[in-house]
Amino acid sequence: MSARRDELCSRDMTSATRFFGAVEAGGTKFVVAIGDEHGNIITQQRFPTTDPVSTLAAVHTFLREQGGEPRPLAAIGVACFGPVQLDRSSPRYGFIGQTPKVGWSNTDVAGSLARAFRIPIGFDTDTNAAALAEHRWGAARRLNNLVYVTTGTGIGGAVLVGGVPIHGLMHPEIGHIFPRRHPLDLGFSGTCPFHGDCMEGLASGPAIVARSGKSLLQLDEAHPQWEIQADYLGQLCAQLVLTVSPQRIILGGGVMSQARLFPLIRQRVRHWLGGYIDRGDILTGIDEYVVPPGLGDRAGVLGALVLALAAAA
């Protein structure tokens, strides 16, 4: 009798739990997962970002195989590299725009999933999604105004005001503002195909390799690239403090996996603010103001899960 009761309880719990698809669509890799409303990832798969047809086919296959019975999907969330169209009144809502990622410009990401699965699709930038995940489960809980910056293949940024990402003309493109050039970096032209020496063109992962021939991880701690990198990201944080006044800045992405960057960046934030911001968060508490993601490398896929939850609400 007890075994039968346990079986019935297990069935009731399964039927009461809703499941969601989560797609972290990155320029280097895709992460596709099934999760629940509590932020638990049930299963996931990673694969390289190749051409749109092959990559999206792999996404569809995973979601069909993993999202059927006994856990049908209530919605799918997509956290996508950009730029993307977020205006729901536009016929190109859910499309990737003019991206540096070869072959992906004008790809209809959200539409392909909506047509295939016939369930609600949540769609936003990868950085907006990561910021939402950090706000809900990570380093920005109980904070309504924050900035999340990711530095990896590119540089992207999300600004949350009142816990909601800014959607205006499009979405913030923090990686494409122009910093002052570091004195040791005056001869480098930058790698951004649109702007050359914007922030992304000077401080992204590909920019580091183009300048030094190696990734940051492979460089000796005395290499000037560390100073250059910290200065550019310190400038970026200082400009964000002055323009959007966040309660916290979260720095994620592959480049920021190098923990020794954080104290170097914090020093440059103070330098570029020049004593103008007379707040304890900057003067004495900057270690808790400019921080790594609380969710680590799970922020992107959990952000996609948050988008799915919102779409199903």
C-alpha positions, 0 to 999 in steps of 0.5 A: 500500500505504501509503495502504491501511495508513493507512486501516486504522489510521484505522479502528482508531483510530475503532473504539477511541475511545469517544464520549459525549454531554454536556449542560450544562443551564443556566437561560439556555442549553443546551450539547450536545456530543459528546466523547471520553474524553480531554476533546476536544469533537468538536462542540457546539451552544448554544441558549437555554433555553426551555420544557422540551418544546422545549428537550429536543427540541432536545437529543434531535435534536442527540444523534441527528444527531451521535451516530450512526455512525460515533461511536455514544454510549457514555453521556450526561452531564447537568450540570443547573441545580437543585435536582435529585433525585440519590437513585437510589432515588427515583422522581424521580431525575433530575428538576428540583425547585422551581426559580425557572426558570419552567416547569421545576419537576418536569421529568424530564431524565435520564429523557427521555434514558434512554428515548430513547437506552437507554444509561447516563445520568450526572446531577448538578448543573451546579456538581458537574459543573463541579467534577469537570471542574476536578478532572480537567482544570482548576484543581484537578488534584491537589487532592481537596477543593475548592469550585466556585461559579458566579455567573450567573443564580443562584448555585450551589456544589459541594463535592468531598471526596476528589474526590467531590461531596457528595450528602446530603439533596440537594446543597449549595445554597450560593447560598441561605445568608444573608449580612450585609447590606452597609451600602450595600445595606440597602434592597434586598429581593433577587430570590430568589423563595423567600428574598428576600435570600439570597446568590443574591437579593443577588449573582446577575446578576439581582440586580445588574441589579435593584439598579443597572439594569445588568449589572456589565460596564456599570457604571463601576468607581467604582460602589458595586455593585462593592464590594457584589458583592465583599463578598457573594462575599467573605463566601461564600468566608470561610464556605466556608473555615470550614465545609468547609475546601477546598484551593481555591475556584474562582469561575466563571459569567458574573458572574465573567467580570469579572476585576477582581472577583477582587482585590476578593473576595480582600480581603474574604475576608481581612476576613471571616476576621478573621485567624483562619485562620493559613495561608499559603494565606490570608495570602500565597497567596490569589491561588492559593487563590481562583481562576477556572476553569482551563477557562473557560466550558468547565467545564460541558460538560466536567463533563457529559462527566465524568459520561458517562464515569463512567456508562459505566465 
